[in-house]
Amino acid sequence: MSDRLEAVRKALTGISGVPVTPYNTDGSVDTAKLEVLIRQMAAAKVHNLMAAGNTGEFFTLTLEEIRLVHRATIRAAHGEALVSAAVGRSLSDAKSLASDAIEAGADAIMAHHPMDPFAGPSFQARYFLELADFCTVPVIAYVRSDSLSVSDFRQMALHPNIAGIKFASPNLMLLAEVIRSTQDAPAIWVCGLAEGWAPAFYATGARGFTSGLVNVFPERSHAIHNALESGDYARARTLIDGIADFEALRTKYNNGANVTVVKEALGMLGMEVGPVRIPGVVALNDEERRILRGLVDRVTAEARAA
């Protein structure tokens, strides 16, 4: 397990790409198109593929569809990229999904934050801890709340089967405090808020970042990662400035357009992957699409000229 943990931790210091879930015209999961996307992302050397993450519309997929996405991603990655299978909902559901993903060959399990509106903070931490106890591959905890205490975070970081914590809160003071308090823990702290937040997270002590952009422009994500790893924050900011409109569009409608922007950008590049499922924003309006089209054309031209 120690070698596997180290492999997962190394991948977490890189780019954790979250693939979209393509749909057929009847609304079912298009595994053939998903496998094409996964092969492209693996060929682009994305370090970690988080199958059925939020950009993959985890919460609109049925449990069987999640299993289908896990299997297709593992099959298409073919060992060329590490695959973290996303699980969640009830603890029983999370364990069942994890068990099947592990059997299918997942390298790690990425545990979504428990979204129960009545969840107690320390018991949210316990959710991750119990899942880590259960799993026979390393677990990545995806924390989307700043209600957990430093003590809770420390327990998680010290768990022998938690490889890292994907911190998805903009509360950088809390992040700084938990990183200070866990310097003796091997767990990796990962920016869970994509490229735009990555410089601030790196400056605080985190490594690596999650990305939806990597579905569309993996070379830009790699360039940002390389700049951050070399400490060139000015270069990282310039690269991030070039995709600012992309990320701004994703945050519209209380983040409801997060996946919509990625899917429509893929369509503009010739890969139609179907609309976003309700309650996500199903489609962009004409003005939003005009802004996205301009960005896609510009970044594509920059990539060709590089």
C-alpha positions in Angstrom: 0.0 0.0 0.0 2.9 2.4 0.7 4.0 2.4 -2.9 0.5 3.0 -4.1 0.0 5.8 -1.6 3.1 7.5 -2.9 2.0 7.1 -6.5 -1.3 8.7 -5.7 0.3 11.5 -3.7 2.7 12.2 -6.6 -0.2 12.4 -9.0 -2.1 14.8 -6.7 0.8 17.3 -6.9 0.1 17.5 -10.6 -3.2 18.1 -12.5 -6.3 16.3 -11.4 -8.5 16.5 -14.5 -12.3 15.9 -14.1 -13.7 14.6 -17.3 -17.2 15.6 -18.4 -19.8 12.8 -19.0 -21.0 12.7 -22.6 -24.6 11.8 -23.4 -26.3 10.1 -26.3 -29.2 11.9 -28.0 -31.6 9.8 -25.8 -29.9 11.1 -22.7 -28.0 7.9 -21.8 -24.2 8.0 -21.0 -22.2 7.8 -24.2 -19.4 5.5 -23.1 -17.8 5.4 -26.6 -17.4 9.2 -26.6 -16.2 9.2 -23.0 -13.5 6.7 -23.8 -12.3 9.0 -26.7 -12.1 11.9 -24.3 -10.3 9.8 -21.6 -7.7 8.6 -24.2 -7.1 12.2 -25.2 -6.6 13.4 -21.7 -4.3 10.4 -20.9 -2.3 11.2 -24.0 -2.1 14.8 -22.9 -0.4 13.4 -19.7 -3.0 14.6 -17.2 -1.7 13.2 -14.0 -4.9 12.1 -12.3 -8.3 11.5 -13.9 -11.2 11.9 -11.4 -14.0 9.8 -12.9 -17.5 11.0 -12.1 -16.3 14.1 -10.3 -18.4 17.3 -10.2 -17.5 18.3 -13.8 -18.7 14.8 -14.6 -22.1 15.6 -13.2 -21.9 13.1 -10.3 -25.0 14.2 -8.6 -27.2 13.8 -11.7 -26.0 10.3 -12.5 -27.6 7.2 -11.2 -25.5 4.9 -9.2 -25.3 2.5 -12.1 -24.3 5.3 -14.4 -21.5 6.2 -12.0 -20.3 2.6 -12.1 -20.5 2.8 -15.9 -18.4 6.0 -16.0 -15.9 4.4 -13.6 -15.4 1.3 -15.8 -15.2 3.2 -19.0 -12.6 5.6 -17.6 -10.5 2.9 -16.2 -10.7 0.9 -19.4 -9.8 3.9 -21.6 -7.0 5.2 -19.4 -5.3 1.8 -19.8 -2.8 2.6 -17.1 -1.6 5.8 -19.0 -3.0 8.0 -16.2 -3.9 7.4 -12.6 -7.7 7.0 -12.2 -9.5 8.2 -9.1 -13.1 6.9 -9.0 -15.5 9.5 -7.4 -18.0 8.1 -4.9 -20.4 9.7 -2.5 -24.0 10.2 -1.3 -24.8 8.0 1.7 -21.9 6.3 3.3 -23.3 2.9 2.3 -23.6 4.1 -1.3 -20.1 5.5 -1.2 -18.7 2.1 0.1 -20.7 0.2 -2.5 -19.4 2.4 -5.4 -15.9 2.3 -4.0 -15.9 -1.5 -3.8 -17.0 -1.9 -7.4 -14.5 0.7 -8.6 -11.7 -1.0 -6.8 -12.7 -4.3 -8.3 -12.7 -2.7 -11.8 -9.1 -1.4 -11.3 -9.4 2.1 -9.9 -6.1 3.4 -8.5 -7.7 5.6 -5.9 -11.1 6.6 -4.5 -12.1 10.3 -4.5 -14.8 10.9 -1.9 -17.3 13.7 -2.6 -18.2 15.9 0.3 -21.3 14.5 2.1 -24.0 17.0 1.1 -26.6 16.2 3.7 -28.0 19.6 4.9 -28.1 18.3 8.5 -24.5 16.9 8.6 -22.5 17.8 11.6 -19.0 19.1 10.8 -17.1 16.5 12.8 -19.3 13.8 11.3 -18.5 15.0 7.9 -14.9 14.3 8.7 -15.9 10.9 10.1 -17.6 10.1 6.8 -14.2 10.4 5.1 -12.4 8.5 7.8 -14.8 5.6 7.7 -14.6 5.4 4.0 -10.8 5.4 4.2 -11.0 2.6 6.8 -13.1 0.6 4.3 -11.1 1.1 1.1 -8.2 -1.1 0.0 -6.8 1.7 -2.3 -5.9 5.3 -1.2 -8.7 7.8 -0.6 -8.8 11.4 -1.6 -11.1 13.5 0.6 -12.9 16.3 -1.4 -13.8 18.9 1.3 -16.2 21.6 0.1 -16.9 23.3 3.4 -14.9 25.4 5.9 -17.0 24.2 8.8 -14.6 21.4 9.8 -12.3 22.2 12.6 -8.5 22.1 12.4 -8.6 19.0 14.6 -11.0 17.3 12.1 -8.6 18.2 9.3 -5.7 16.9 11.2 -7.4 13.6 11.9 -8.0 13.2 8.2 -4.5 14.2 7.2 -3.0 11.7 9.6 -5.2 8.8 8.4 -2.9 6.1 6.9 -5.1 5.6 3.9 -5.9 9.2 3.0 -3.5 10.3 0.3 -4.6 13.9 0.1 -7.3 16.4 0.8 -8.8 18.3 -2.1 -9.6 21.6 -0.3 -12.4 23.4 -2.2 -13.1 26.4 0.1 -11.8 29.9 -0.6 -11.1 30.3 3.1 -7.3 30.6 2.7 -6.7 31.5 6.3 -8.2 28.1 7.3 -6.1 26.4 4.7 -3.0 28.1 6.0 -3.8 27.0 9.6 -4.5 23.4 8.7 -1.3 23.1 6.6 0.7 24.5 9.5 -1.0 22.0 11.9 -0.3 19.0 9.7 3.3 19.5 8.7 4.0 16.1 10.3 1.4 14.4 8.1 2.1 13.0 4.7 -1.2 13.9 3.1 -1.1 16.3 0.1 -3.2 19.5 0.2 -4.6 20.1 -3.2 -6.3 23.2 -4.7 -9.9 22.1 -5.3 -10.9 25.3 -7.0 -9.2 25.0 -10.4 -6.5 27.1 -12.0 -7.7 30.5 -11.0 -7.1 29.8 -7.3 -4.0 27.7 -7.7 -1.4 30.5 -7.2 -2.9 31.5 -3.9 -3.1 27.9 -2.8 0.5 27.2 -3.8 1.7 30.3 -1.9 -0.1 28.9 1.2 1.5 25.5 0.9 -0.8 23.4 -1.3 0.3 21.5 -4.4 -1.4 20.6 -7.6 -4.9 21.6 -8.7 -8.2 20.2 -10.0 -9.3 21.2 -13.5 -12.2 21.2 -15.8 -10.4 23.3 -18.3 -8.1 20.3 -19.0 -11.0 18.7 -21.0 -10.6 21.5 -23.5 -7.1 23.0 -23.2 -4.7 20.6 -21.4 -1.7 22.4 -22.7 -2.8 25.6 -20.9 -3.3 23.6 -17.7 0.1 22.1 -18.0 1.7 25.5 -18.6 0.1 26.9 -15.5 1.2 23.9 -13.5 4.7 24.1 -14.7 4.9 27.8 -13.9 3.6 27.2 -10.3 6.0 24.3 -9.8 8.9 26.5 -10.8 7.7 29.4 -8.6 7.0 31.7 -11.5 3.9 33.3 -10.2 4.0 36.1 -12.8 3.9 33.6 -15.6 1.1 31.6 -13.9 -1.0 34.8 -13.5 -0.5 35.7 -17.2 -1.6 32.3 -18.3 -4.6 32.4 -15.9 -5.6 35.8 -17.1 -5.9 34.4 -20.6 -8.7 32.0 -19.5 -10.4 34.4 -17.0 -13.5 34.7 -19.2 -13.8 30.9 -19.3 -13.7 30.6 -15.5 -16.0 33.7 -15.0 -18.6 32.1 -17.3 -18.4 28.9 -15.2 -19.2 30.7 -12.0 -22.4 32.3 -13.4 -25.8 31.2 -11.9 -24.3 30.3 -8.6 -21.8 28.0 -10.4 -24.7 26.4 -12.3 -22.9 26.9 -15.6 -19.7 25.3 -14.4 -20.1 22.1 -16.6 -22.1 23.8 -19.3 -19.1 26.0 -20.3 -16.8 23.0 -20.6 -19.3 21.0 -22.6 -20.1 23.8 -25.0 -16.4 24.6 -25.5 -15.8 20.9 -26.4 -18.6 21.2 -28.9 -16.9 24.3 -30.4 -13.8 22.2 -30.9 -15.8 19.5 -32.7 -16.7 17.1 -29.9 -20.4 17.2 -29.1 -21.0 15.7 -25.7 -24.6 16.6 -25.1 -26.2 19.1 -22.8 -25.9 19.3 -19.0 -28.6 17.6 -17.0 -31.0 19.5 -14.9 -30.6 21.1 -12.3 -27.4 22.4 -14.0 -27.7 25.1 -16.6 -28.7 23.1 -19.7 -27.3 25.6 -22.3 -25.6 29.0 -22.5 -27.4 32.0 -24.0 -26.3 33.7 -27.2 -24.2 36.3 -25.5 -22.4 33.8 -23.2 -21.8 31.6 -26.3 -20.3 34.6 -28.2 -17.8 35.2 -25.3 -16.9 31.6 -25.1 -16.5 31.3 -28.9 -14.0 34.2 -28.9 -12.0 32.7 -26.0 -11.9 29.2 -27.6 -10.7 30.7 -30.9 -8.1 32.8 -29.2 -6.6 30.1 -27.0 -6.6 27.6 -29.9 -4.7 30.1 -32.0 -2.2 30.7 -29.2 -1.7 27.0 -28.7 -1.0 26.5 -32.4 1.5 29.4 -32.4 3.4 28.1 -29.4 
